[in-house]
Amino acid sequence: MSLCTSSSFHCSLSASPNTHQFLIVRFRYSSRLVISDQIIQQTPSTLMGDTLIPFSNLRHPRQQQSIQFLVNQFLCSFNLHSSVRRTICHEILSFALQFRAILPSFKIEANIDHVEDLIIGEQGFQETPPPRTRGAPESAIERLIMKQKFDGFNKEEEEEIGDCSVCYEELKGKGKEVSRIPCGHVYHKSCVLTWLQINNSCPLCRAPLES
């Protein structure tokens, strides 16, 4: 007989018209006892915390980065792995950007459920590896590497630029080389190159990189 634990996360999202624009994020936890692939017992979902994040104009990169930063800060309080936090942040922002073109003013509710399984079985538990993702084309990455000089921030970006949406550190920090990808968003060069090794899209708007 073997004993192990496994965690899963699910983010359910909804949007509705509202005079004031804001995002509500709730983090809930429940646990299950699993024996021989059967759920024997499950605890009720418990609210562990929530936060309200107002926003105004999602067309501005600064506003998009602000939402990601604040959601990430909230999730940090629950000791989630950085990859889990990053995935949830991107899901929420992508959902919000879809509704930007449909509703003039709206609110978003994001319910994040953390389910922890205590698994007891004869054969033990083998975690299924996550599906492999395809990174950006090598030619596109090479062009980004070879691009020596950054074209600089425009006037609007100078006023609104904030943090890198990959590492959540200041874009204008000393010693940090930055790079602009085809969609127009700007990141630390080392951060976006690492990201593009496993993803063929912009971390912020999900636009595919040119091949």
C-alpha positions, 0 to 999 in steps of 0.5 A: 500500500502506498500513500501520496498527495496530489494537487489540482487547480481550476479557475472558473470565470464569469463576466457581467455588465456593471457600472464600475469595472472591477475583478473579484478573485476568490481562492477556495480549498477542499480535500479528497480521500482517494482509494483505488481511484475512487473518491471516498470522502470530500470536504466542502470547499472553504473560502481561504481569501478574496480580493477586489481589483478595480480597473479602467481601460484594458487597452493600455498595457500598464493596466493589463500588467497591473492586473497580472501583478495584483493577482500574482501578489494575491496568489503568493499568499497561498504559496502556489508555485510560480507556474501555477500563478502564471497560468491563472494570471494569464487565464484571467487576463485573456478572459478580460480582454475577450469581454473588453470588445463586447461590453463597455463596462463590466465586472469579472468574477474568478473563482480558483479552486484548489483540490488536494487529494490524499491517494491510497493505493496498491500500485501507488500514484504516478503523476501524469506529466503535463503535455508538451508545449511547442515553443516559438519557431527557431527563426523567430527566436534567432531574430529576437536574439540578433536584434541588438538595439531596443527601439525605445519606449514611445511617449505613452509607454514612458508614462504607463510602462510598469513591470515585466509580465513574465518575472513581475520586476520593473522593466526599467531596472538597471542592467536589464536589457529589454526587447519588443516582440512583434505584437508591440509588448515589451519584456526583459529580453532574457525573460521573453526568450525563456518564455518563447522556448516553450510558448509560441505567443505573447505572454500578455495578449497571446498573439502568436509570434511571427514564424 
